[in-house]
Amino acid sequence: MRLNPFDTGNIKVGTTGGGVGKAGGLGCGTIVIAAIGYFVFGMDPFQTAATVESVQQQGQVSQAPNQSEDEQAICSSNEYATETCNALQSLNQTWASTFQEQGLGERFQQPTLRFATSQRFDTACGTGSVGMGPFYCPADQTIYIDVGFYDQLARMSGNTGDFARYYVIAHEYGHHIQTLTGVSNQIRSAQQYDPSRANSLNVLMELQADCYAGVWAGKNRNLIEPGDIEEGMESAAAIGDDRLTGGNVSSENFTHGTSQQRSAALQLGLQGDDRACDRITDIG
């Protein structure tokens, strides 16, 4: 995908502390352990990933990010960081325009992107960990990414194209859109009202985020290169609940959707109409 180079005036970027590009790589194994712990035992994935890390590598939780960080240096620290900053700028521009077109321009706010540069770090949602993979925290409206996850995703999905990586940040950005529109609060309230539906409602949230990732790509279809769509589909399928758990977890315990569901949601979004994605989380 041929994205324009980032301009630090158009994005909000930082790190979690500890030095750019030094995040460790427990990675995929910890992610799967945390996922299974959540699916099977209902354990907090934040806590599970942190516990696994503390056993494998003792490390301190990083302090609050330095507010005077050099954003240009952060985004230029490696190829993955540059790609991610390029994508963040494009996502900001695309969604700001979409909100404006729908008369909701005043509701749009850019999220912050923080690169994980320490094994464990504080967020407004609790202690984060590189082993958890990329995630969005609605409490501080921040996307947290360990770029080492991109290599893990390539191993899981079997492709190394840039669109697979863009899909990851576009999905997390989708969760930010859910925060801005109020969908996130609506789903969380429904989960509290009926805990038996917590997992199924979370699946809807994740599928809508997949759909929103597709919307961004669809609205920038002129920048898409041959093979990009296939890369996105393969990546979405690779991190489906059924694939990650090897079929050892019952579907009612899924929280992100099956490979087929995630691919279908991305495909729906690629049509470029975010209103189609809204129907995914329409719970009445």
C-alpha positions in Angstrom: 0.0 0.0 0.0 1.5 3.3 -1.1 1.0 5.6 1.9 2.4 9.1 2.1 5.3 9.7 4.5 4.3 10.7 8.0 4.4 14.3 9.2 4.7 14.5 13.0 2.5 17.5 13.0 -0.4 15.2 12.0 0.1 12.4 14.5 0.5 11.9 18.3 3.3 9.4 18.9 5.4 8.3 21.9 6.9 5.2 23.6 6.3 3.4 26.8 9.7 4.3 28.0 12.9 2.2 28.1 14.5 3.3 24.8 13.3 3.1 21.2 13.5 -0.3 19.6 14.4 -2.3 22.7 11.2 -4.1 23.3 11.7 -7.8 24.0 10.0 -10.7 22.2 8.1 -13.1 24.3 5.5 -12.7 21.7 3.3 -15.3 20.2 3.6 -17.9 22.9 2.6 -15.5 25.6 -0.3 -14.2 23.4 -1.7 -17.7 22.9 -1.3 -18.5 26.6 -3.1 -15.3 27.6 -5.8 -16.0 25.0 -6.4 -19.5 26.3 -6.4 -18.4 29.9 -9.1 -15.9 29.0 -11.2 -18.2 26.8 -11.1 -21.2 29.1 -10.8 -19.8 32.6 -12.0 -16.2 32.2 -8.6 -14.9 33.4 -7.6 -11.2 32.8 -5.3 -11.3 29.7 -3.3 -8.3 31.1 -2.6 -10.3 34.3 -1.9 -13.6 32.5 0.6 -12.1 30.1 2.3 -10.1 32.8 2.6 -13.3 35.0 4.1 -15.3 32.1 6.6 -12.5 31.5 7.6 -12.2 35.1 8.5 -15.9 35.2 10.5 -15.8 31.9 12.2 -12.4 32.4 12.3 -10.3 35.5 11.7 -6.6 34.7 10.4 -3.4 36.1 7.2 -1.8 34.9 8.2 1.4 33.0 7.5 4.8 34.3 5.1 7.2 32.5 6.2 8.1 29.0 8.5 11.1 28.5 6.4 13.9 27.2 9.4 15.5 25.4 10.1 12.5 23.2 11.4 13.1 19.7 8.5 11.9 17.5 10.5 12.1 14.4 13.2 9.8 15.9 10.6 7.4 17.2 8.9 7.0 13.8 12.2 6.7 12.0 13.7 4.2 14.4 13.0 1.2 12.2 11.0 0.2 9.1 8.0 -1.1 11.1 7.8 2.1 13.1 7.9 4.2 10.0 5.1 2.1 8.3 3.0 2.4 11.5 3.4 6.2 11.7 2.5 6.5 7.9 -0.6 4.4 8.6 -1.6 6.4 11.6 -1.4 9.7 9.6 -3.6 8.1 6.9 -6.1 6.8 9.4 -6.3 10.2 11.1 -7.0 11.9 7.8 -9.5 9.3 6.6 -11.6 9.1 9.8 -11.5 12.9 10.4 -12.9 13.3 6.9 -15.5 10.6 7.4 -16.7 12.2 10.7 -16.8 15.6 8.9 -18.9 14.3 6.1 -21.4 12.9 8.5 -21.7 16.2 10.4 -19.8 14.8 13.4 -16.5 16.6 12.9 -16.5 18.1 16.4 -16.5 14.5 17.9 -13.4 13.4 16.2 -10.2 13.2 18.2 -6.9 11.7 17.2 -5.7 8.7 19.3 -2.2 8.5 20.6 0.2 5.8 19.4 2.8 4.4 21.8 5.4 2.0 20.8 6.2 -0.6 23.4 9.9 -0.2 24.3 9.8 -1.9 27.7 8.6 -5.4 28.7 5.9 -4.1 31.0 4.4 -0.6 31.2 1.6 1.3 32.8 -1.6 2.3 30.9 -4.9 3.7 32.0 -6.3 0.2 31.5 -3.7 -1.5 33.8 -0.3 -2.9 33.3 0.5 -3.6 29.7 3.0 -6.1 28.2 4.6 -6.7 24.9 3.5 -10.3 25.1 -0.1 -9.2 24.8 0.3 -8.0 21.3 -1.1 -4.7 20.0 -4.1 -3.3 21.9 -6.2 -0.2 22.4 -6.9 1.4 25.8 -10.1 3.4 25.7 -9.4 5.1 29.1 -6.4 7.0 27.6 -7.4 6.7 23.9 -4.1 5.2 23.1 -2.9 2.4 20.8 0.0 0.3 22.1 2.1 -1.6 19.7 5.2 -3.8 20.0 6.5 -3.8 16.4 7.9 -7.3 17.1 4.4 -8.6 16.8 4.5 -7.9 13.0 7.1 -10.7 12.7 5.0 -13.0 14.7 2.0 -12.2 12.5 4.0 -13.0 9.4 4.9 -16.4 10.9 1.2 -17.1 11.8 -0.3 -15.8 8.5 2.5 -16.9 6.1 2.9 -13.5 4.5 5.3 -10.6 5.0 3.5 -7.8 3.0 3.0 -4.4 4.5 -0.8 -4.5 4.2 -0.9 -7.3 6.8 0.8 -4.9 9.2 -1.5 -2.0 8.2 -4.5 -4.2 9.0 -3.2 -4.5 12.6 -3.1 -0.8 13.4 -6.3 -0.1 11.4 -8.1 -2.7 13.5 -6.9 -1.1 16.8 -7.8 2.3 15.3 -11.3 0.8 14.8 -11.6 0.4 18.6 -10.8 4.1 18.9 -13.7 4.9 16.5 -15.9 2.8 18.7 -14.9 4.9 21.7 -15.7 8.1 19.9 -19.1 7.0 18.6 -20.1 5.5 22.0 -20.4 1.9 20.7 -17.8 0.8 23.2 -19.8 2.1 26.2 -23.0 0.6 24.8 -21.4 -2.8 24.5 -19.8 -2.6 27.9 -23.1 -1.7 29.5 -24.8 -4.6 27.8 -22.1 -7.0 29.0 -22.6 -5.8 32.6 -26.4 -6.1 32.3 -26.1 -9.7 30.9 -22.7 -11.3 31.7 -23.7 -14.5 29.9 -23.4 -12.5 26.7 -20.1 -10.9 27.5 -18.1 -13.1 25.1 -20.5 -12.9 22.2 -20.8 -9.1 22.6 -17.0 -8.8 22.6 -16.9 -10.7 19.3 -19.2 -8.1 17.8 -16.8 -5.4 19.0 -13.8 -7.1 17.4 -15.6 -7.8 14.1 -16.7 -4.2 13.8 -13.1 -3.1 14.4 -12.1 -5.5 11.6 -14.8 -3.9 9.4 -13.5 -0.4 10.2 -10.1 -1.5 9.2 -11.6 -2.5 5.8 -13.4 0.8 5.6 -10.1 2.7 5.9 -8.5 0.5 3.1 -11.6 0.9 1.0 -11.6 4.6 1.2 -7.9 4.6 0.1 -8.4 2.0 -2.6 -6.3 4.1 -5.0 -3.3 3.3 -2.8 -3.8 -0.4 -2.7 -1.4 -2.6 -4.6 -1.9 -6.1 -6.1 -1.9 -8.7 -3.4 -2.8 -6.3 -0.5 -6.3 -7.5 -0.1 -5.2 -11.1 0.0 -2.6 -10.2 2.7 -5.3 -8.6 4.8 -7.6 -11.6 4.5 -4.8 -14.0 5.4 -3.9 -12.0 8.5 -7.5 -11.7 9.7 -7.9 -15.4 9.3 -4.6 -16.1 11.1 -5.8 -14.5 14.3 -9.3 -16.0 14.4 -10.3 -17.6 17.7 -10.6 -21.0 16.1 -7.1 -20.8 14.6 -5.4 -19.4 17.7 -6.9 -22.0 20.0 -6.5 -24.9 17.6 -10.1 -25.9 18.0 -9.7 -26.7 21.6 -12.0 -24.0 22.9 -15.8 -24.0 22.4 -17.2 -21.3 20.2 -19.3 -19.8 23.0 -16.0 -18.8 24.7 -14.7 -17.0 21.6 -14.0 -13.3 22.1 -12.7 -12.1 18.7 -14.5 -14.2 16.1 -13.6 -17.1 13.9 -11.2 -16.8 11.0 -14.1 -16.8 8.6 -16.0 -14.1 10.5 -12.9 -11.8 10.7 -12.2 -12.2 7.0 -15.8 -11.5 6.2 -15.9 -8.4 8.4 -12.8 -7.0 6.7 -14.3 -7.7 3.3 -17.5 -5.9 4.3 -15.5 -2.8 5.3 -13.5 -2.8 2.0 -16.7 -1.6 0.3 -15.9 1.7 2.0 -19.2 2.3 3.8 -18.7 2.6 7.6 -22.5 2.4 8.1 -22.4 -1.2 7.0 -20.0 -1.8 9.9 -22.5 -0.1 12.3 -25.0 -2.9 11.7 -22.5 -5.5 13.2 -23.0 -4.0 16.7 -26.7 -3.1 16.4 -28.0 -5.0 19.5 -31.3 -3.2 19.7 
